[in-house]
């Protein structure tokens, strides 16, 4: 999977690393990359909660194209692939977050229950010292994704056993309305194609990590 072997670390150590990054100031951008279902959002949410009010989570998923746009472009059958995101919008937001503007930056969130991005959902005021972003393609080298890596101060690649990851994905798809058959087909089809693409980027991370105790999903 990766050029560098994964370090097995407890969540508490990763939280401590994130706190140290925030203390380095004036604002640091931490990326958490990994394949679909690896647990990126769970880890990112835990870190932001532990660091406290001076941290914010700005997920890459908020930059999904709207479902109507995916249908129009005939990309709805592979939602989650690199070309189903507004990567230029994501890069522009990261630039604004990195330079610390005098007023709040507002970022979109992704509502899984609606399967839609919602603009203007996440406020990042000037005093925030740590911005955490998580997503599949933070380390992708294809244009225009390649600029993402240059804007992040530190990037971790979260690894997870493939069988467990597929089980998590299947359960997630079922929870949001797919039949068991549809959920497994999506997890083993589109999701696995994306996972293979993401796995090849792990060597560009500052840290490749497996959690000592993967959180339940």
C-alpha positions in Angstrom: 0.0 0.0 0.0 2.5 2.6 1.2 6.2 3.3 0.8 6.5 4.0 4.5 5.3 1.5 7.0 2.4 2.5 9.2 3.1 3.5 12.8 0.6 2.0 15.3 -0.3 4.9 17.6 -3.1 5.6 20.1 -5.5 8.4 19.4 -4.2 10.2 22.5 -0.8 10.6 20.9 -2.3 12.0 17.7 -4.3 14.5 19.7 -1.1 15.5 21.5 0.6 16.0 18.1 -2.3 18.1 16.9 -2.1 20.3 20.1 1.6 20.8 19.5 0.8 21.9 15.9 -1.8 24.4 17.1 0.7 25.8 19.7 3.2 26.4 16.8 0.8 29.0 15.5 -0.3 31.5 14.2 -2.5 29.0 12.3 -1.7 25.5 11.2 -3.5 23.4 8.7 -3.6 19.6 9.4 -4.7 17.2 6.8 -5.9 13.6 7.5 -6.0 11.5 4.3 -7.0 7.9 3.7 -9.2 5.6 1.7 -13.0 5.7 2.0 -14.1 4.2 5.3 -10.6 4.4 7.0 -12.0 6.5 9.9 -10.8 9.9 8.9 -13.8 11.9 9.9 -14.0 10.1 13.3 -10.4 10.9 14.0 -10.7 14.5 12.8 -13.8 15.1 14.9 -12.0 13.7 18.0 -9.0 15.9 17.5 -11.0 19.1 17.0 -13.1 18.3 20.1 -10.0 17.7 22.2 -8.1 20.8 21.0 -11.2 22.9 21.8 -12.5 26.2 20.6 -9.3 27.2 18.8 -9.7 24.3 16.3 -12.1 23.8 13.4 -12.9 21.0 11.1 -13.3 21.8 7.4 -13.9 18.5 5.6 -13.1 18.0 1.9 -16.5 16.4 1.5 -18.1 19.8 1.7 -16.7 20.4 -1.7 -18.7 17.6 -3.4 -20.5 18.8 -6.5 -24.3 19.0 -6.0 -26.2 15.9 -7.0 -28.0 17.8 -9.8 -24.6 18.7 -11.2 -23.4 15.1 -11.0 -26.5 13.9 -12.9 -26.0 16.6 -15.6 -22.3 15.6 -16.0 -23.2 11.9 -15.9 -20.9 11.3 -12.9 -23.5 10.4 -10.3 -22.7 6.7 -10.6 -19.2 7.2 -9.3 -19.8 9.9 -6.7 -16.7 10.3 -4.6 -14.2 10.1 -7.5 -11.8 13.0 -7.8 -13.7 14.7 -10.6 -16.9 14.8 -8.5 -15.5 17.5 -6.3 -15.0 21.3 -6.7 -11.3 21.0 -6.1 -10.7 24.6 -7.2 -13.1 25.8 -4.6 -11.4 23.6 -2.0 -8.0 25.0 -2.9 -9.2 28.6 -2.7 -10.7 28.0 0.8 -7.5 26.5 2.0 -5.5 29.5 0.7 -7.9 31.8 2.6 -7.6 29.8 5.7 -3.8 29.7 5.6 -3.3 33.4 5.2 -5.7 34.2 8.1 -8.1 36.8 6.9 -9.4 39.6 9.2 -12.9 38.2 9.2 -14.4 34.7 9.3 -14.0 32.3 6.4 -17.2 30.3 5.8 -16.8 26.8 4.4 -19.4 24.2 3.2 -20.3 21.0 5.0 -21.6 17.8 3.6 -24.9 16.4 4.8 -24.9 12.6 4.4 -28.6 12.4 5.1 -29.2 14.6 2.1 -26.2 13.5 0.1 -25.6 17.2 -0.6 -23.0 19.9 0.2 -24.4 22.9 2.2 -22.7 26.2 1.6 -21.8 28.6 4.4 -22.1 26.0 7.2 -18.7 26.1 9.0 -17.4 29.4 10.4 -13.6 29.7 10.9 -13.0 33.0 12.8 -9.5 34.7 12.7 -8.6 33.4 16.2 -8.7 29.8 15.2 -5.2 28.3 15.4 -5.7 24.8 14.0 -7.8 23.9 11.0 -8.2 20.2 10.4 -9.3 19.0 7.0 -9.9 15.3 6.1 -10.5 13.6 2.8 -9.5 11.0 0.3 -7.4 13.1 -2.1 -5.3 15.5 0.0 -2.2 13.8 -1.3 -3.2 13.4 -4.9 -0.5 14.6 -7.3 -2.8 15.2 -10.3 -3.6 18.7 -11.4 -5.3 20.7 -9.8 -5.3 18.5 -6.7 -1.5 18.8 -6.3 -1.8 22.3 -4.7 -3.7 20.9 -1.8 -0.6 19.3 -0.3 1.4 22.5 -0.6 -1.1 24.4 1.5 -1.2 21.9 4.4 1.5 22.2 7.2 1.2 18.5 8.2 -0.6 15.6 6.6 -1.3 12.2 8.1 -2.4 9.1 6.1 -4.8 6.9 8.1 -4.5 3.2 7.2 -7.0 0.5 8.1 -7.4 -3.2 7.5 -9.2 -3.5 4.1 -11.8 -6.0 5.3 -12.8 -3.9 8.2 -12.9 -0.8 6.0 -15.2 -2.5 3.5 -17.5 -3.6 6.3 -17.7 0.0 7.6 -18.5 1.3 4.2 -21.2 -1.2 3.6 -22.8 -0.4 6.9 -22.6 3.3 6.2 -24.3 3.0 2.8 -27.1 0.9 4.3 -27.6 3.5 7.1 -28.2 6.1 4.5 -30.7 4.2 2.5 -29.1 1.7 0.2 -30.2 -2.0 0.3 -27.7 -4.5 1.6 -27.0 -5.6 -2.0 -26.6 -2.0 -3.3 -24.4 -1.1 -0.3 -22.0 -3.9 -0.8 -21.9 -3.4 -4.6 -21.0 0.3 -4.1 -18.4 -0.5 -1.4 -16.7 -3.1 -3.6 -17.1 -1.1 -6.8 -16.7 2.7 -6.9 -15.3 2.9 -3.3 -12.6 0.3 -4.0 -11.6 2.1 -7.2 -11.1 5.3 -5.2 -9.4 3.4 -2.4 -6.7 2.0 -4.8 -6.1 5.6 -6.1 -5.8 6.9 -2.6 -3.5 4.1 -1.3 -0.9 5.1 -4.0 -0.6 8.6 -2.4 0.3 7.4 1.1 4.1 7.9 0.5 3.5 11.7 0.3 2.3 11.9 3.9 4.3 13.2 6.9 3.0 10.3 8.9 1.4 7.0 8.0 -0.6 5.7 10.9 -2.9 2.9 12.1 -4.8 3.5 15.3 -3.9 1.2 18.1 -7.7 0.7 18.7 -9.7 1.7 15.7 -12.9 3.5 16.9 -16.2 1.7 16.3 -18.3 3.0 13.4 
